[in-house]
């Protein structure tokens, strides 16, 4: 599997992009030339390299954009990973119960998921965050509540597929309990494809979190979150660097996770094995 992963071009490109940002986030205190919240009004709105040490320029308060991007990676990427982990845990649990038990339990869980999926993700996340109030924690809750139905439906389908296999029927015929059969034989064989979806959804979570921050419902200033940084440059068309570099950061890390997810899908797909 490792050899197939290394030979997969999409997987390696994604791993490289994600690895660069993770390394930059971890080493931000060392790599960042300035503190992310340090203001220098004498050098406000300076273009890249116009002032020595400000490689990507400064914003309206004289804060170094390169430093804020590195520290912003410590906010955007971990939050997205935690959100996807919580979402996957919730969705996988409900989907496994729904597919294995069936009946009225399955009906209730699936109808709730259908009602959630009926709304566009961003619109529903905006509504939930507006109700709870702005902030990173509330936006994380909103994204979790928006994305879990996809995991539940996907896991339900996997459980229904795996449940019909002979080794599961043999375990049940030998007297193994329903819960033990679910946890020992069904869930472990339905989980691998969830890794692919989770890696793809990290990019989606970053986009949703940045979108909420862009409209003022996510990170509260002066936090160096990428969506909030991009929002600061939406009215500064002449000062293109204020919004462009945060946007490019979001683009690169989302592409990285998408490439990584595509590569994992190819690696984990048994049809690609020789």
Protein Blocks (a to p, Z undefined) as FASTA:
>chain_A
ZZmmmmpmklmmmmmmmmmmmmmmmmmmmmpmbdfklccfklgoiaehkaghianopafk
opafklmmmmmmmmmmmmmmmmmmmmmmmmmmmmmmmmmngmmllmmmmmmmmmmmmpcf
klmmmmmmmmnogcjklmmmmmmmmmmmmmmmmmmmmmmmmmmpmklmmmmmnopafklm
mmmmmmmmmmmmmmmmmmmmmmmmmmmmmmmmmnopaccdfbfcfklmmmmmmmmmmlmm
lmmmmmmmmmmmmmmmmmmmmmmmmmmmmklpZZ
